[in-house]
Amino acid sequence: MNYIWEVVGRHPTGQQPTGAETIQKLCDRVASSTLLEDRRDAVRALKSLSKKYRMEVGTMAMDHLVRILQTDRTDTEILGYALDTLYNIVCSDEEEEPEENQQKQEDDMGAQFTDKFIQDPDNITLLLTLLEEFDFHVRWPGVKLLTALLKSQCAQVQGIILVSPMGVSRLMDLLADSREVIRNDGLLLLQQLTKGNTAIQKIVAFENAFERLLEIIIEEGSSDGGIVVEDCLLLLLNLLKNNSSNQNFFKEGSYIQKMKPWFEVGDDNSGWSAQKVTNLHLMLQLVRVMVSPVNSPGATSSCQKAMFQCGLLQQLCTILMATGVPADILTETINTVSEVIRGSEVNQDYFASVNAPSNPPRPAIVVLLMSMVNERQPFVLRCAVLYCFQCFLYKNHKGQGEIVATLLPSTIDANSISAGQLLCGGLFSADSLSNWCAAVALAHALQDNLTQKEQLLRVQLATSLGKPPVSLLQQCTNILSQGDKLNRRGSRVQTKVGLLMLLCTWISNCPIAVMHFLHNQDNVPFLTGQISENLGEDERLVQGLCALLLGICIYYNDNSLENYTKEKLKQLIEKRIGKENFVEKLGFITKHELYSRAAQKPQPAFSAPEHMLFDHEFTKLVKELEGMITKAVLRSSEEEKKEEEVKKTLEQHDSIVTQYKGLIREQDSQINELKEHVTLLTSQNEKLQNNITQQFSQIQQHKDQYNILKLKLGKENQQTGSQAEAAHVNGLQSEELSQLREQLEELQIQNQLLQTQLTEKDSLITSLKAEGVPSAEGSTSDVTELQKEVELLKAEITQLQSERQELLRGSETTAAVPGEDGVYTEKIAELESRLSAQTAETQKLKGEVKTLLESKELMEKEHASATSTAAIMQAEKIKLQQEVQESKKEQDDLLMLLADQDQKILSLKQRLKDLGETIEDEDDLDSRDQFDDDDEEECDE
């Protein structure tokens, strides 16, 4: 303490300063000193006094310490002193265990200083910034301080960190620190940070927390590891419990497969350390979190599938059947296996095939049931086995059938112990807890399975030598009645409750079982006697269950027994018990304090064996039947008859309405088909009309091109004729011959041109034929023009022949130059040959013209057929429209008929209401109105 006096200064001899005075001087030194060394010494002195004078240091020095954190960021030593001092203020770190009152006062003080520190959210942000400092003397005290703040005021500090930029990410970096002290304290910090805050849990999970935590667990030795493994598992539980998003992320990241090596145990399981038991217990809890019944069914099913595929379920079953495993680990393993197989057909089938390593091998189910009915086994272990059996039978009709089959006479094997034999032995043993567990287990074998309820009626039991066997149903009622006779000597309520729950589950929704139960003449008097008596507080639950059993006999009675029809049983209740008294006794079940506790979750969790009265599935049955039984008992016979008549009438009307609805649906489908057909025909008609329009336009274009060509040919012919006449008038023989040669060449060119034009026309006509819609007028005009051209050609040839005669006459009179006669004779012969060729070509053109005329007639016929097809399609369209109108009319008539039927139904329901009955069919009326509205909209369309 010498450095403290060096800092604050020496007092005169005999005047010892108080702690508050010393702290005040130190605070003044921190606030006023300009030298870093002076401030550092003062903060170090405050740290040494903070444990003894916690209140004084926290009250006077906190603001100065925060200011040091803000201003002296470069000096890690003073930062470490300040953080340690704040930690001592916020958290009491006494080694000795304080008394209860003292501990409470210190906790209140820590909460006060925490509130003062977090009043300014920037202080938390400052602390998060300091955690980025790698120096050990800064980072470690910062982690401890933030952890203490979270312990004291968790929700407020979580809110500040959540809105702080990169706040959670900075804390996640602690897991990557190579110094184990900081990493381990970082785990504790994250545990506090993730408590009850879903948003922070998601952020931590997506910061790759799962991967890092699993790596640490493997590095530390998995289940054989130390306290660090436990901290990792606790953090994983915080991240996954009740957080469906993180559970899905854990499953999708294939982290379930990485859990399998945790459960690899050796042959020698003796001498487990306490830490290993704790670690394995947390690992099993982690598995249960992923397949908990409170999770969504889809998520649970996918996790169960993944656990089977990766071999995790097989590994758990190995632990289950191993020897030397501690009792609490064995109990938790049984609970874990229960939830892994619950509702999963594949997992349930695998569990049914597991055998215990005994000689001879026995099914695991049989071995577990042996523990359940053994009163020397621990209570929690028996509860776990019962839960496992319930989960094995949950939604497992195949497994239910196998269990019931072991009780049937045809399958009983005297040399081996079966599940059915163990259940019967437990049902009739002297241990009340075994009675209850066996009854509940057998009830689960009948849950929602009408076939097995009927099969169980065949079970016969041998009571004693020389007496005939009795049915299992009768033996259960015999035990109840015998217990009632022994009630004065202290009968066991737990046994009665278990048997009554079994009987209620057995005969509910099973008229055949009800008939077998009522067939015994002693059962109904026993039930009425139990209900009508005024028993103590402990027996009120038994009275309520007896009332429930009798009510089930009324509700599911098919009136096959004349002495115990519904009406006679109700009369018996009214005479012996009273309807109001019966309903009051029935209500004792749900008013019992243990009823609501059992209804919360499927796992049987009881603090003591005497609290083991209700089963979770049975609470569902009571909730379902209580209202229906009350209504059935309070109703009079006349009201029942009227209700049955009304129900029959409503059923008849419903059947009629259903028929009409079916007819309307058929007509709607027919109308829709006709509409589709009309739409198809309309579209085809439009396509044909478009094709015809296009073809007409193409023909018109060809006609225009043909007229242009014709005009050009006419002009050329006129020019050629005028030149020939001028040469003939001039009388020049040589020039006329040259002109004749030119004219012949031009005629040949024109002939070739005409031939090409005819070829083009032929191709055009062929294409028009292929398109299927010819134009009669265009073809006729084309042929006429061709005929005119041929006539022009004939006139030109005639003109050439006349010119030839004149040339011949001129050659006879003219002989001026010797030798020219032979030349002219050759030329004239050549002209004659050309004329004959021209004549042949003219004949050919005539033939082509004839062919064109024939094609024209054919095209006119095709056009007429296309016109008739269009007319037929139009007639079909008109006919379809008429059919649509007729269908609409028929639909309107049906709607009118439906309206009349609805009016009758409403009148009948009104009569029921007038008679005091409650009609709950608004959904049906709404759906019917909606259907009618839809039909009216379709008709309008």
PyMOL commands that set and color helices and strands:
alter all, ss='L'
color gray80, all
select helices_A, chain A and resi 2-8+19-32+36-49+54-71+76-90+100-118+121-130+136-152+154-163+167-176+180-193+198-206+209-219+222-224+227-240+244-252+257-263+274-290+297-309+312-321+327-341+345-353+364-372+379-393+397-405+409-411+419-427+432-446+450-456+472-485+487-489+493-507+511-519+523-532+540-555+562-564+566-576+579-586+588-591+593-598+609-611+616-634+637-730+733-771+776-813+820-914+922-940
alter helices_A, ss='H'
color red, helices_A
select strands_A, chain A and resi 355-356+362-363+460-461+470-471
alter strands_A, ss='S'
color yellow, strands_A
deselect
rebuild
show_as cartoon
